[in-house]
């Protein structure tokens, strides 16, 4: 197994320069008593963690009644880029977002309490520990509401890619987030129904 240790050492040195003897001793062979212990690789890339059960959720005073939920961007806290994961705290009677769908999959995991999920198929209670996948497009339209008396806590997962589009069927709105805040748009579908060549020269 000496060749494996040599390969690990060579990889670390290629990325970080020569290792001293102390660092090289911390590179262990798979199956050895020290396997899984701290090594130079672990020190170079420290693990960032967030506890989804205890993280504090921030509330926005500008949110209207019925949508006063707290949120914590845990994917950002741990350095995520491709996946968006947000913890929401829902007091009794509050919802996360209006009924909407996106063109990326979204996932819901209930951490505490229970919520009612509205979809094109109707409403269904989702209990602690249960998970739902909302497909992209109109079939994945959803709204998450806490109809119980206790505070509920959930995690929503989706893609962090931009541009992003969300459609709100109840109000016939479309939101577009291109990645540049100056270009963000929220409009009613009828407002955007102009000819492709309108205003062009």
C-alpha positions as CSV (number, residue, x, y, z in Angstrom):
1,X,0.0,0.0,0.0
2,X,3.1,2.3,0.0
3,X,2.2,3.4,-3.5
4,X,-1.2,4.8,-2.3
5,X,0.5,6.8,0.4
6,X,3.1,8.1,-2.1
7,X,0.2,9.1,-4.5
8,X,-1.6,11.0,-1.7
9,X,1.6,12.8,-0.7
10,X,2.3,13.7,-4.3
11,X,-1.2,15.1,-4.8
12,X,-1.0,17.2,-1.7
13,X,2.5,18.5,-2.5
14,X,1.4,19.3,-6.1
15,X,-1.4,21.5,-4.7
16,X,0.3,23.0,-1.6
17,X,4.1,22.5,-1.8
18,X,6.3,20.1,0.1
19,X,5.0,18.5,3.3
20,X,7.1,18.3,6.4
21,X,7.4,15.0,8.2
22,X,4.6,15.7,10.7
23,X,2.2,16.3,7.9
24,X,3.2,13.2,5.9
25,X,2.7,11.1,9.0
26,X,-1.0,12.1,9.1
27,X,-1.6,10.6,5.7
28,X,-2.9,7.1,6.6
29,X,-3.6,4.1,4.6
30,X,-7.2,2.9,4.2
31,X,-8.1,0.4,6.9
32,X,-5.3,1.4,9.2
33,X,-6.1,2.4,12.8
34,X,-5.7,6.1,11.9
35,X,-8.0,6.0,8.9
36,X,-10.4,8.8,9.0
37,X,-8.3,10.9,11.3
38,X,-7.3,14.5,10.5
39,X,-4.9,14.8,7.5
40,X,-3.3,17.6,5.6
41,X,-6.1,17.4,3.1
42,X,-8.7,18.1,5.8
43,X,-6.7,21.0,7.1
44,X,-6.4,22.5,3.6
45,X,-10.2,22.2,3.0
46,X,-12.0,22.8,6.4
47,X,-15.6,21.6,6.5
48,X,-18.2,24.3,6.9
49,X,-21.3,23.2,8.7
50,X,-24.8,24.5,9.4
51,X,-27.3,22.8,11.8
52,X,-30.7,22.9,10.0
53,X,-32.5,22.1,13.3
54,X,-31.0,25.0,15.3
55,X,-30.0,27.7,12.8
56,X,-31.6,31.1,13.4
57,X,-34.1,32.3,10.8
58,X,-34.4,35.9,9.9
59,X,-37.8,37.6,9.4
60,X,-38.4,40.4,7.0
61,X,-40.8,43.1,8.3
62,X,-41.8,43.9,4.7
63,X,-43.5,40.5,4.2
64,X,-47.3,40.8,4.3
65,X,-49.5,38.9,6.7
66,X,-49.9,35.3,5.7
67,X,-46.3,35.2,4.4
68,X,-44.3,36.1,7.5
69,X,-41.9,33.2,7.6
70,X,-38.3,33.3,8.7
71,X,-35.5,32.1,6.5
72,X,-31.8,31.0,6.7
73,X,-29.7,30.4,3.6
74,X,-27.8,27.3,4.8
75,X,-26.3,26.5,1.4
76,X,-24.7,29.9,1.4
77,X,-23.5,29.4,5.0
78,X,-21.7,26.2,4.0
79,X,-20.2,27.5,0.8
80,X,-22.6,25.9,-1.7
81,X,-22.8,27.2,-5.2
82,X,-24.8,24.8,-7.4
83,X,-27.6,23.9,-4.9
84,X,-29.8,26.4,-3.0
85,X,-30.9,25.1,0.4
86,X,-33.0,27.3,2.7
87,X,-34.4,26.6,6.1
88,X,-37.8,28.2,6.7
89,X,-39.5,28.7,10.0
90,X,-43.3,29.0,9.7
91,X,-45.4,30.3,12.5
92,X,-49.1,29.2,12.7
93,X,-51.1,30.4,9.7
94,X,-48.1,31.6,7.6
95,X,-46.9,30.4,4.2
96,X,-43.5,30.4,2.5
97,X,-44.3,31.8,-0.9
98,X,-47.4,32.3,-3.1
99,X,-48.5,29.4,-5.2
100,X,-45.8,29.1,-8.0
101,X,-43.7,26.8,-10.1
102,X,-40.2,27.1,-11.5
103,X,-38.3,25.5,-14.4
104,X,-36.0,23.6,-12.0
105,X,-36.9,20.8,-9.6
106,X,-37.6,21.9,-6.0
107,X,-37.6,19.6,-2.9
108,X,-39.3,20.0,0.4
109,X,-38.2,18.3,3.7
110,X,-40.2,18.8,6.9
111,X,-37.9,19.1,9.9
112,X,-40.4,20.0,12.7
113,X,-44.2,20.1,12.9
114,X,-46.4,19.6,9.8
115,X,-47.4,21.7,6.8
116,X,-50.1,21.6,4.2
117,X,-48.9,21.6,0.6
118,X,-51.1,22.8,-2.2
119,X,-50.3,21.3,-5.7
120,X,-52.3,20.9,-8.9
121,X,-53.7,17.7,-7.4
122,X,-55.1,19.4,-4.3
123,X,-53.9,19.8,-0.7
124,X,-52.1,17.3,1.4
125,X,-50.5,17.4,4.8
126,X,-46.8,16.6,5.0
127,X,-45.5,15.5,8.4
128,X,-42.1,15.7,10.1
129,X,-39.5,13.6,8.3
130,X,-41.4,13.5,5.0
131,X,-40.0,14.8,1.7
132,X,-41.7,15.9,-1.6
133,X,-40.2,16.6,-5.0
134,X,-41.9,19.3,-7.1
135,X,-41.1,18.7,-10.8
136,X,-40.2,21.6,-13.0
137,X,-42.9,23.4,-14.9
138,X,-46.7,23.7,-14.2
139,X,-47.0,20.2,-12.8
140,X,-44.7,21.2,-9.9
141,X,-46.7,24.3,-8.8
142,X,-46.9,24.4,-5.0
143,X,-47.6,26.5,-1.9
144,X,-46.5,25.5,1.6
145,X,-48.6,26.6,4.6
146,X,-48.6,25.9,8.3
147,X,-52.2,25.3,9.3
148,X,-51.2,23.9,12.7
149,X,-50.8,25.7,16.1
150,X,-47.1,25.0,16.6
151,X,-44.2,26.6,14.6
152,X,-43.1,24.4,11.7
153,X,-39.6,24.1,10.2
154,X,-38.8,23.0,6.7
155,X,-35.9,22.9,4.2
156,X,-36.5,23.8,0.6
157,X,-33.9,22.7,-2.0
158,X,-33.6,24.0,-5.6
159,X,-31.0,24.9,-8.2
160,X,-28.9,28.0,-7.5
161,X,-28.5,28.6,-11.2
162,X,-29.4,31.9,-12.8
163,X,-31.1,33.1,-14.8
164,X,-34.1,31.8,-12.9
165,X,-37.9,32.0,-13.7
166,X,-40.9,31.6,-11.4
167,X,-44.5,31.6,-12.6
168,X,-47.4,32.6,-10.2
169,X,-50.6,31.1,-11.6
170,X,-53.0,32.7,-9.1
171,X,-51.9,36.3,-10.0
172,X,-50.7,35.5,-13.6
173,X,-47.3,36.9,-12.8
174,X,-43.9,35.9,-14.0
175,X,-40.7,36.7,-12.1
176,X,-37.2,36.7,-13.8
177,X,-33.9,36.8,-11.9
178,X,-31.1,37.0,-14.4
179,X,-28.3,37.3,-11.8
180,X,-28.0,41.0,-12.1
181,X,-30.3,42.8,-9.6
182,X,-30.7,45.7,-11.9
183,X,-32.3,43.4,-14.5
184,X,-34.7,41.6,-12.2
185,X,-38.3,41.7,-13.5
186,X,-41.7,40.9,-12.0
187,X,-44.6,41.4,-14.4
188,X,-48.1,40.2,-15.3
189,X,-48.1,37.9,-18.2
190,X,-50.2,40.4,-20.3
191,X,-47.6,43.1,-19.6
192,X,-45.0,41.2,-21.5
193,X,-47.1,40.3,-24.5
194,X,-45.3,42.6,-27.0
195,X,-44.1,41.8,-30.4
196,X,-40.5,40.5,-30.7
197,X,-39.6,43.4,-33.0
198,X,-41.4,46.1,-31.0
199,X,-39.2,49.2,-30.5
200,X,-36.3,47.7,-32.6
201,X,-34.7,49.6,-35.5
